[in-house]
Amino acid sequence: MEKETIQVTENQTAVGKIYAHAGLSLVVMLGATLGVQFLMVFLAKRFTPQATEQAWFVYLTTIIGFYCVGAPLFYVMMKKLPTQPQQMQEMKPFDLIRLFFSGYALVYVCNLITTIVALLISLAKGSDVINPLQLQLANGPIWLNFLVVVVAAPLVEEFVFRKLLYGALRPYGVRSAVLFSALAFGLYHMNLYQILFATVLGTIFALVVEKTGTIRYSVILHTMINGFTVVVLPLLMGTDLTDTVRLGLTGFFIMGIVGLGVI
């Protein structure tokens, strides 16, 4: 009995070290990303102040800070951890579509909750809580939003948070790996309006990877959800209709997705 207790304690210590290494890697990735972004903003304000107001510059700080510096550093640190190969399984198109509707329904519910929380915070502080993502999508041209948010983001984020992070933690417990990677994904966005729904989506994406053994389908699902937000909704909102009709159609369309997701 004593030997078994010692063995369990040693295993828990080993798992704790794995999670500590993963946590440290996330901190280094975030620190490097923010450091590069702050440096870029500082230099831009010094030499070309007008650039900092442009949508392309905000995206450029993300591309260089996260994609070119933070994510590669995270890869270097996480590749030291052992992984457990998974058997790949196909996912039917119908299942992907069903997950899209379910995922977007949850996003809609999470956004409602977050909006209420933001409203309460605004009332308490006496000023609005800004949603930087909303401003960025509104100011950026749709083609640039598409390239960064729909094409690049799902590829890089799924590789970082599902392939590297979830893949490294999975051998030590699927449930804890799903929760840890999903929470890390939500907090990584550093935006009150995104934390809740990104955590929920991170859970769904990790479960998809667990079921299929590959990030291929989580990338596709991630792309579908981001694409609907960045392309479809703006097109609905940008038609030559009155504001009342436009909002009504958009709301009806979203509620239809929520209904299909619930079913």
C-alpha positions in Angstrom: 0.0 0.0 0.0 2.8 2.4 0.9 4.6 1.7 -2.4 1.4 2.3 -4.3 0.9 5.6 -2.5 4.5 6.6 -3.4 3.9 5.7 -7.0 0.7 7.7 -7.2 2.5 10.7 -5.7 5.4 10.4 -8.1 2.9 10.2 -11.0 1.1 13.3 -9.8 4.3 15.2 -9.5 5.3 14.2 -13.0 2.0 15.4 -14.4 2.3 18.6 -12.4 5.6 19.2 -14.0 4.2 18.7 -17.5 1.4 21.2 -16.9 3.8 23.6 -15.3 6.0 23.4 -18.4 2.9 23.9 -20.6 1.9 26.9 -18.5 5.3 28.4 -18.7 5.4 27.9 -22.5 2.0 29.8 -22.8 3.4 32.6 -20.6 6.5 32.9 -22.8 4.4 32.8 -26.0 2.1 35.6 -24.7 5.0 37.6 -23.3 6.9 37.4 -26.6 3.8 38.2 -28.6 2.9 41.3 -26.5 6.5 42.4 -26.4 6.9 42.4 -30.2 3.5 44.1 -30.6 4.3 46.9 -28.1 7.7 47.4 -29.8 6.0 47.7 -33.2 3.4 50.2 -31.9 6.2 52.2 -30.2 8.3 52.4 -33.4 5.2 53.2 -35.5 4.1 56.1 -33.2 7.6 57.5 -33.3 8.1 57.3 -37.1 4.7 56.9 -38.8 2.0 57.7 -36.2 -0.8 57.5 -38.8 -0.1 53.8 -39.4 -1.2 52.8 -35.9 -4.8 53.8 -36.8 -4.9 51.5 -39.8 -6.5 48.1 -39.8 -3.6 46.5 -41.7 -1.2 47.6 -39.0 -3.2 45.9 -36.2 -3.2 42.7 -38.3 0.5 43.1 -39.0 1.3 43.2 -35.2 -0.7 40.0 -34.8 1.1 38.3 -37.8 4.6 39.3 -36.6 4.0 39.1 -32.9 2.0 35.9 -32.7 2.5 34.0 -35.9 6.2 34.8 -36.5 7.5 35.0 -32.9 5.1 33.8 -30.2 3.9 30.6 -31.9 7.3 29.4 -33.0 8.7 29.9 -29.5 5.8 27.9 -28.1 6.6 25.1 -30.6 10.2 25.0 -29.6 9.3 24.7 -25.9 6.4 22.3 -26.3 8.2 19.8 -28.7 10.3 18.7 -25.7 7.2 17.1 -24.2 6.3 13.5 -25.3 3.1 12.9 -27.2 0.9 9.9 -27.7 0.0 9.0 -31.3 -3.7 8.8 -32.1 -5.5 6.7 -34.7 -7.1 9.0 -37.3 -10.8 8.7 -38.0 -12.9 10.3 -40.7 -15.6 12.8 -39.8 -18.6 12.9 -42.1 -19.6 16.2 -43.7 -23.0 16.0 -41.9 -21.3 15.8 -38.5 -19.2 18.9 -39.3 -22.3 20.8 -40.4 -24.1 19.7 -37.2 -21.2 20.9 -35.1 -21.1 24.2 -36.9 -24.8 24.9 -36.1 -24.3 23.7 -32.5 -21.1 25.7 -32.1 -22.6 28.9 -33.5 -25.6 28.5 -31.3 -23.4 28.3 -28.3 -21.4 31.3 -29.5 -24.7 33.3 -29.8 -25.7 32.3 -26.2 -22.2 33.2 -24.9 -22.3 36.6 -26.6 -25.6 37.3 -25.0 -24.2 36.5 -21.5 -21.0 38.5 -22.2 -23.0 41.5 -23.5 -25.0 41.6 -20.2 -21.8 41.4 -18.2 -20.2 44.1 -20.3 -23.3 46.3 -19.8 -23.1 45.8 -16.0 -19.4 46.7 -16.0 -20.2 49.8 -18.2 -22.8 51.0 -15.7 -20.5 50.5 -12.8 -17.5 52.3 -14.4 -19.6 55.0 -16.2 -18.2 54.3 -19.6 -18.5 51.7 -22.4 -16.5 48.5 -22.5 -14.9 48.5 -26.0 -14.9 45.4 -28.1 -11.6 45.6 -30.1 -12.5 42.7 -32.3 -15.7 44.4 -33.4 -13.8 47.6 -34.2 -11.2 45.8 -36.1 -13.6 43.9 -38.3 -15.6 47.1 -38.9 -12.5 49.1 -39.9 -10.7 46.4 -41.9 -11.6 45.6 -45.5 -13.4 42.3 -45.8 -10.7 40.7 -47.9 -8.1 41.4 -45.2 -10.4 40.2 -42.5 -10.9 37.1 -44.5 -7.2 36.4 -45.0 -6.3 36.9 -41.4 -9.3 35.7 -39.4 -10.7 33.0 -41.7 -7.6 31.6 -43.4 -4.6 32.2 -41.1 -6.1 32.2 -37.6 -7.7 28.8 -37.7 -4.5 27.2 -39.1 -2.1 28.7 -36.5 -4.5 28.6 -33.5 -5.4 24.9 -34.1 -1.8 24.0 -34.5 -0.8 25.8 -31.3 -3.7 25.0 -29.0 -4.9 21.6 -30.2 -1.9 20.0 -32.0 0.8 21.2 -29.6 -0.9 22.0 -26.3 -3.8 19.5 -26.2 -1.6 16.8 -27.9 1.1 17.2 -25.2 -1.4 17.1 -22.2 -3.8 14.4 -23.6 -1.7 11.4 -22.3 -2.2 12.6 -18.8 -6.0 12.8 -18.9 -8.3 13.8 -21.7 -10.8 15.8 -19.6 -8.1 17.9 -17.9 -6.3 18.4 -21.2 -9.6 19.5 -22.9 -10.4 22.0 -20.1 -6.8 23.4 -19.8 -6.4 23.9 -23.6 -9.9 25.4 -24.0 -9.3 27.9 -21.1 -5.9 28.8 -22.5 -7.5 29.4 -25.9 -10.2 31.6 -24.4 -7.8 33.7 -22.2 -5.3 34.0 -25.1 -7.8 36.3 -26.9 -7.5 38.9 -24.1 -10.9 40.3 -24.9 -13.8 40.3 -22.5 -16.2 39.7 -25.4 -14.3 36.7 -26.6 -13.1 34.8 -23.5 -16.4 32.9 -22.9 -17.3 31.8 -26.4 -13.7 31.1 -27.3 -13.4 28.8 -24.3 -16.5 27.0 -25.3 -15.4 26.7 -28.9 -11.9 25.6 -27.7 -13.7 22.7 -25.8 -15.6 21.7 -29.0 -12.4 21.8 -31.1 -10.4 19.7 -28.6 -13.2 17.1 -28.5 -13.2 17.0 -32.3 -9.4 16.4 -32.2 -9.9 13.7 -29.6 -12.6 11.9 -31.7 -10.8 12.1 -35.1 -7.1 12.1 -34.0 -6.2 15.0 -36.2 -6.6 18.8 -36.3 -7.9 18.7 -39.9 -11.5 18.8 -38.9 -11.1 21.3 -36.1 -9.4 23.6 -38.6 -12.3 23.2 -41.0 -14.9 23.8 -38.2 -12.9 26.8 -36.9 -12.8 28.2 -40.5 -16.5 27.8 -40.9 -17.4 29.6 -37.7 -14.9 32.5 -38.3 -16.0 32.7 -42.0 -19.6 33.0 -41.1 -18.8 35.9 -38.6 -16.4 37.7 -40.9 -18.0 37.2 -44.3 -21.7 36.1 -44.1 -22.9 38.4 -41.4 -21.2 41.6 -42.8 -22.8 40.8 -46.2 -26.2 40.4 -44.5 -25.7 43.7 -42.6 -24.4 45.5 -45.7 -27.3 45.0 -48.1 -29.3 47.9 -49.5 -32.2 47.5 -47.1 -33.5 49.6 -44.3 -31.8 49.2 -40.9 -34.9 47.6 -39.4 -35.3 45.1 -42.2 -31.5 44.3 -42.3 -31.4 43.7 -38.5 -34.5 41.7 -38.6 -33.2 39.4 -41.4 -29.9 39.0 -39.6 -31.6 38.2 -36.3 -33.9 35.7 -38.0 -31.0 34.0 -39.7 -29.0 33.8 -36.4 -32.0 32.5 -34.5 -32.4 29.8 -37.2 -28.9 28.7 -36.6 -29.5 28.6 -32.9 -32.6 26.5 -33.4 -30.8 24.1 -35.7 -27.9 23.9 -33.2 -30.2 23.1 -30.3 -32.0 20.4 -32.4 
